[in-house]
């Protein structure tokens, strides 16, 4: 059981509002804020280099904390400034040739799809979408029928940005691996709210952000790359962190996932990310995940009972995102009217998940995403406010 009063005391930002946007950029715990600001102050006192040298052990601890959370070898992790950067750095390092096939899911994020299309244009590869089944999740039978030896890369989204479904990642990965395809998992919306075990999922790479369900600072993210695979890939961009200049005309790549990192970074926000992950580990991830799921399901059921409101979540298993529309009102209008009542939600637009939204003839949806620090009184206040808008 979680101490909700303690969680809320640790989250000053939730005191004067109903905050339902952890799928966008969550409210950080006090420890994250204090860790980040303290290091910025230390940099102001002695300079960034000395301040970083004082925290070398702590910086290594950030890597080990994330490794513990997703059951990975710390050497298989690379830090970045976002999930999109992590995903792209891996994706652009995979060799492609004319006729190779890239499979994306129907719920793939816009940034991922754009990168896939760009590489297809440059290399002569082709991009194909895996259909959804009747529930809205990835159609495993369709995927099995699509794969062949020309499929080089399969992009999977664990939880889409526009709704609460959870895709069957482990099953899809096994299908892709039958033909030797690599699987990259976008865990941007699942890290921090769902169990992530890279050994069980068997994905070749995984990208995640710090600012969403992990409750870390903006400008943080990480990439996991299966160790044997990491040693065989050369990223499209290198610097003196990702490689060593060994001779006037030669260099040697970092022997692990460090080849996907750059030397320069915000040490303060990276330490803040570590504080966020440790906060989650100390609470007990299973308890946090259960609390998020309970709150999201509470909202789904309550919204379904309101006239003029249509819950748009699909899938068999649901996550912490609750998407809905209201008859006669644009989602942006709903968002802004709720904001005026100190209730924070956001809007997911068609361009972010073009294939899925187009298939469902949706231009946008309101997105509510409650974290474990949100009280049920907050949820009732939100439902009441939506009722007054209907």
KEDRENMI-900649 format. One line per 5 residues: number of its first residue (from 1); their letters; for each residue x, y, z of C-alpha. Coordinates in Angstrom, 2 decimals. Example, Ala and Ser with C-alpha at 12.3 -4.5 7.8 and 13.67 -1.06 7.14 Angstrom:
2
1) as) 12.30:-4.50:7.80; 13.67:-1.06:7.14 .
***
This chain:
390
1) xxxxx) 0.00:0.00:0.00; 1.20:3.49:-0.83; 1.11:6.40:1.59; -0.95:8.79:-0.55; -0.66:11.63:1.95 .
6) xxxxx) 3.10:11.22:1.91; 3.18:11.08:-1.88; 1.19:14.29:-2.11; 3.41:15.98:0.48; 6.38:14.99:-1.68 .
11) xxxxx) 4.64:16.55:-4.72; 3.90:20.21:-3.96; 2.62:20.77:-7.50; -0.51:18.73:-6.82; -1.69:20.84:-3.90 .
16) xxxxx) -3.62:23.46:-5.85; -4.69:21.57:-8.93; -5.91:18.27:-10.26; -2.94:17.09:-12.29; -3.72:14.53:-14.99 .
21) xxxxx) -0.83:14.86:-17.44; 1.83:12.38:-16.39; 1.75:11.05:-19.96; 3.01:14.47:-21.01; 5.36:15.79:-18.34 .
26) xxxxx) 4.65:14.69:-14.79; 5.10:16.50:-11.51; 8.49:15.57:-10.01; 8.84:14.55:-6.38; 10.54:17.02:-4.05 .
31) xxxxx) 13.70:14.88:-4.03; 14.08:15.27:-7.79; 13.72:19.04:-7.64; 16.12:19.37:-4.72; 18.72:17.10:-6.29 .
36) xxxxx) 18.65:18.99:-9.57; 18.74:22.48:-8.07; 21.43:21.55:-5.55; 23.78:20.51:-8.31; 23.11:23.67:-10.31 .
41) xxxxx) 24.01:25.67:-7.21; 27.19:23.64:-6.77; 28.14:24.33:-10.39; 27.67:28.05:-9.67; 30.04:27.75:-6.72 .
46) xxxxx) 32.94:25.75:-8.19; 32.22:25.27:-11.90; 30.65:22.45:-13.82; 33.72:20.24:-14.20; 34.64:20.14:-10.52 .
51) xxxxx) 30.99:19.71:-9.54; 30.63:16.76:-11.91; 33.82:15.14:-10.60; 32.36:15.26:-7.10; 29.38:13.23:-8.25 .
56) xxxxx) 31.01:10.52:-10.39; 29.82:7.74:-8.10; 26.31:9.19:-8.04; 26.25:9.43:-11.82; 27.19:5.77:-12.04 .
61) xxxxx) 24.39:5.13:-9.57; 21.88:6.61:-12.01; 22.86:3.96:-14.53; 22.63:1.14:-12.00; 19.23:2.33:-10.76 .
66) xxxxx) 17.78:2.28:-14.28; 19.39:-1.10:-14.89; 17.68:-2.43:-11.77; 14.32:-1.05:-12.90; 14.38:-2.74:-16.31 .
71) xxxxx) 16.57:-5.76:-15.41; 19.49:-4.81:-17.64; 23.26:-4.74:-17.47; 24.28:-1.13:-16.66; 26.75:-1.28:-19.57 .
76) xxxxx) 23.80:-1.84:-21.92; 22.42:1.64:-21.16; 23.13:4.97:-22.82; 21.84:8.32:-21.58; 20.29:10.91:-23.87 .
81) xxxxx) 18.06:13.97:-23.72; 14.79:12.24:-24.67; 13.10:9.04:-25.76; 12.96:10.32:-29.34; 16.71:10.95:-29.38 .
86) xxxxx) 17.37:7.50:-27.95; 15.08:5.80:-30.43; 16.54:7.70:-33.39; 20.16:7.10:-32.38; 19.52:3.38:-32.40 .
91) xxxxx) 17.31:3.33:-35.49; 19.77:5.26:-37.66; 22.59:2.89:-36.68; 20.86:-0.21:-38.12; 22.15:-0.90:-41.67 .
96) xxxxx) 19.48:-0.87:-44.38; 19.64:-1.62:-48.11; 17.28:-1.39:-51.09; 14.36:-3.79:-50.68; 14.73:-4.14:-46.91 .
101) xxxxx) 11.47:-3.85:-44.99; 10.78:-1.74:-41.90; 7.60:-2.63:-40.02; 5.93:-0.06:-37.80; 2.84:-0.49:-35.66 .
106) xxxxx) -0.40:1.31:-36.38; -0.01:3.22:-33.13; 3.59:4.26:-33.82; 4.53:7.77:-32.74; 4.94:10.47:-35.38 .
111) xxxxx) 8.65:10.99:-34.77; 9.36:7.29:-35.24; 7.32:7.09:-38.44; 8.99:10.17:-39.91; 12.43:8.71:-39.22 .
116) xxxxx) 11.42:5.42:-40.84; 10.12:7.19:-43.93; 13.27:9.30:-44.22; 15.54:6.28:-44.04; 13.39:4.44:-46.57 .
121) xxxxx) 13.81:7.33:-49.01; 17.57:7.39:-48.48; 18.21:3.65:-48.61; 15.52:2.21:-50.86; 13.96:0.31:-47.98 .
126) xxxxx) 10.18:0.23:-47.60; 7.97:1.04:-44.61; 4.89:-1.05:-43.89; 2.35:-0.83:-41.09; 1.31:-3.81:-38.98 .
131) xxxxx) -2.50:-3.82:-38.72; -4.42:-3.70:-35.45; -6.76:-6.49:-34.48; -10.41:-6.07:-33.51; -9.48:-4.87:-30.03 .
136) xxxxx) -7.11:-2.21:-31.35; -3.88:-3.83:-30.24; -1.17:-5.15:-32.53; -2.49:-7.99:-34.70; -0.10:-10.86:-34.00 .
141) xxxxx) -1.52:-13.08:-36.73; -1.09:-10.31:-39.29; 2.47:-9.73:-38.12; 3.27:-13.44:-38.43; 1.96:-13.40:-42.00 .
146) xxxxx) 4.00:-10.29:-42.89; 7.47:-11.21:-41.70; 10.08:-12.69:-43.99; 13.84:-12.51:-44.37; 13.61:-9.01:-45.88 .
151) xxxxx) 12.22:-7.56:-42.63; 15.22:-5.98:-40.94; 13.61:-3.86:-38.25; 10.29:-3.90:-36.38; 9.25:-0.83:-34.42 .
156) xxxxx) 6.88:-1.56:-31.55; 5.09:0.90:-29.28; 4.38:-0.45:-25.82; 1.69:2.14:-24.98; 0.63:4.67:-27.63 .
161) xxxxx) 0.54:8.37:-26.87; -3.16:8.70:-27.73; -4.76:6.02:-25.56; -4.51:3.42:-22.84; -3.95:0.17:-24.69 .
166) xxxxx) -0.92:-2.04:-23.99; 0.56:-3.90:-26.93; 1.70:-7.56:-26.66; 5.40:-6.79:-26.98; 6.94:-10.12:-25.97 .
171) xxxxx) 4.75:-12.10:-28.37; 5.43:-9.71:-31.26; 9.16:-9.77:-30.57; 9.27:-13.56:-30.76; 7.54:-13.42:-34.15 .
176) xxxxx) 10.01:-10.85:-35.48; 13.00:-12.81:-34.23; 11.94:-15.90:-36.17; 13.15:-14.19:-39.34; 16.12:-12.46:-37.73 .
181) xxxxx) 14.55:-9.00:-37.59; 15.61:-6.53:-34.91; 12.98:-5.11:-32.55; 13.12:-1.61:-31.09; 10.58:-0.84:-28.39 .
186) xxxxx) 9.28:2.65:-27.76; 8.69:2.54:-24.00; 8.21:6.29:-23.72; 4.71:5.87:-22.25; 5.33:2.69:-20.28 .
191) xxxxx) 8.56:3.31:-18.34; 7.43:4.20:-14.84; 3.88:2.85:-15.09; 4.28:-0.73:-16.35; 6.79:-3.50:-15.60 .
196) xxxxx) 9.72:-3.44:-18.02; 12.01:-6.45:-18.05; 14.23:-6.50:-21.12; 15.17:-10.13:-20.50; 11.52:-11.19:-20.58 .
201) xxxxx) 10.53:-8.91:-23.45; 13.64:-9.95:-25.42; 13.67:-6.68:-27.37; 16.90:-5.63:-29.04; 16.59:-2.00:-28.04 .
206) xxxxx) 14.34:0.11:-25.82; 13.94:3.87:-25.58; 12.42:5.83:-22.70; 12.10:9.35:-21.35; 12.52:10.70:-17.85 .
211) xxxxx) 9.85:13.38:-17.80; 6.69:11.28:-18.01; 5.76:8.41:-15.67; 9.26:8.25:-14.17; 8.73:11.83:-12.90 .
216) xxxxx) 12.22:12.98:-13.76; 13.33:16.30:-15.28; 12.69:17.27:-18.88; 15.65:16.77:-21.17; 16.44:13.28:-19.87 .
221) xxxxx) 16.07:9.85:-21.43; 17.85:6.57:-21.93; 18.45:3.83:-24.46; 18.91:0.12:-23.79; 20.70:-1.93:-26.45 .
226) xxxxx) 21.22:-5.67:-26.18; 24.95:-5.99:-25.38; 25.97:-8.28:-28.26; 24.07:-6.06:-30.69; 25.54:-2.84:-29.34 .
231) xxxxx) 29.03:-4.09:-30.11; 28.08:-4.62:-33.77; 26.52:-1.20:-34.48; 28.14:2.11:-35.26; 26.00:5.17:-34.49 .
236) xxxxx) 25.68:7.83:-37.14; 27.22:10.43:-34.85; 30.24:10.01:-32.61; 32.25:12.11:-30.19; 34.98:11.48:-27.62 .
241) xxxxx) 32.53:9.76:-25.25; 31.23:7.34:-27.84; 34.67:6.64:-29.31; 38.36:7.15:-28.60; 40.65:8.90:-31.08 .
246) xxxxx) 43.55:6.42:-31.15; 45.67:7.64:-34.07; 45.67:10.57:-36.53; 43.56:8.54:-38.92; 41.73:6.13:-36.63 .
251) xxxxx) 39.33:5.76:-33.71; 37.90:2.94:-31.60; 34.26:2.76:-30.57; 33.21:2.40:-26.96; 32.85:-1.35:-26.27 .
256) xxxxx) 29.27:-1.09:-24.96; 26.14:1.05:-25.25; 28.29:4.04:-24.33; 28.92:4.39:-28.06; 25.43:5.93:-28.22 .
261) xxxxx) 26.27:8.67:-25.70; 27.79:12.11:-26.15; 30.18:13.62:-23.62; 28.32:16.85:-22.94; 25.16:16.63:-20.86 .
266) xxxxx) 23.23:18.31:-18.07; 24.69:16.68:-14.99; 22.03:18.29:-12.80; 19.10:16.80:-14.70; 20.82:13.44:-15.02 .
271) xxxxx) 21.21:13.33:-11.26; 17.56:14.36:-11.05; 16.62:11.40:-13.23; 18.51:9.13:-10.87; 16.63:10.60:-7.92 .
276) xxxxx) 13.33:9.93:-9.73; 14.18:6.31:-10.46; 15.40:5.71:-6.91; 12.18:7.28:-5.60; 10.18:4.78:-7.66 .
281) xxxxx) 12.34:1.85:-6.55; 11.99:2.87:-2.90; 8.20:3.10:-3.17; 8.03:-0.29:-4.84; 7.34:-0.27:-8.57 .
286) xxxxx) 4.56:-2.87:-8.36; 2.60:-0.74:-5.88; 3.03:2.36:-8.06; 1.96:0.54:-11.22; -1.12:-0.86:-9.47 .
291) xxxxx) -2.10:2.59:-8.17; -1.83:4.13:-11.64; -3.90:1.34:-13.20; -6.56:1.65:-10.48; -6.94:5.39:-11.02 .
296) xxxxx) -7.10:5.11:-14.79; -9.77:2.41:-14.63; -11.75:4.51:-12.16; -11.72:7.38:-14.64; -12.72:5.19:-17.58 .
301) xxxxx) -15.74:3.83:-15.79; -16.81:7.24:-14.51; -16.42:8.96:-17.88; -18.34:6.21:-19.67; -21.38:7.07:-17.55 .
306) xxxxx) -21.42:10.74:-18.60; -23.77:11.79:-21.43; -21.98:13.11:-24.50; -18.61:11.66:-23.44; -16.99:8.83:-25.40 .
311) xxxxx) -13.96:7.02:-24.01; -11.61:6.27:-26.90; -9.22:3.76:-25.29; -8.88:0.46:-27.12; -7.07:-2.80:-26.41 .
316) xxxxx) -7.41:-5.74:-24.07; -4.97:-4.64:-21.35; -5.13:-0.99:-20.34; -2.51:1.43:-19.06; -2.63:4.78:-17.27 .
321) xxxxx) -3.76:6.92:-20.20; -7.48:7.67:-20.53; -8.53:9.29:-23.80; -11.97:10.67:-24.57; -13.96:13.08:-26.68 .
326) xxxxx) -17.04:15.17:-25.93; -19.92:15.67:-28.34; -19.97:19.14:-29.85; -16.70:20.27:-28.27; -13.18:20.26:-29.62 .
331) xxxxx) -10.61:18.58:-27.34; -8.57:21.79:-27.13; -11.64:23.64:-25.91; -12.23:20.97:-23.28; -8.59:21.15:-22.17 .
336) xxxxx) -8.69:24.93:-21.81; -12.00:24.98:-19.94; -10.67:22.40:-17.51; -7.46:24.41:-17.08; -9.56:27.39:-16.03 .
341) xxxxx) -10.84:25.17:-13.21; -7.26:24.22:-12.22; -7.48:20.78:-13.80; -4.57:19.82:-16.06; -5.11:17.48:-18.99 .
346) xxxxx) -3.71:17.61:-22.49; -4.69:16.86:-26.09; -3.29:14.19:-28.40; -3.49:15.21:-32.06; -3.90:13.17:-35.22 .
351) xxxxx) -0.37:13.96:-36.42; 1.15:12.18:-33.41; -0.44:8.82:-34.30; -1.53:9.39:-37.88; -2.32:5.80:-38.86 .
356) xxxxx) -4.43:4.98:-35.83; -6.28:8.30:-35.64; -7.00:8.32:-39.37; -8.38:4.79:-39.21; -10.71:5.87:-36.42 .
361) xxxxx) -11.56:9.19:-38.09; -10.35:11.21:-35.11; -8.55:14.54:-35.32; -7.71:14.75:-31.62; -8.64:13.38:-28.21 .
366) xxxxx) -8.50:14.69:-24.66; -5.89:12.76:-22.67; -6.05:12.32:-18.90; -3.20:10.43:-17.23; -3.32:10.11:-13.42 .
371) xxxxx) -0.20:9.14:-11.49; -0.15:7.49:-8.07; -0.09:10.84:-6.23; -3.52:11.80:-7.60; -6.24:11.28:-4.99 .
376) xxxxx) -9.67:9.83:-5.68; -11.10:13.17:-4.51; -9.12:14.74:-7.37; -10.56:12.21:-9.80; -14.09:12.93:-8.64 .
381) xxxxx) -13.47:16.66:-9.03; -12.29:16.07:-12.58; -15.31:13.90:-13.45; -17.60:16.53:-11.97; -15.98:19.25:-14.05 .
386) xxxxx) -16.35:17.18:-17.22; -20.00:16.61:-16.35; -20.60:20.36:-16.17; -19.02:20.77:-19.64; -21.16:18.09:-21.25 .
***
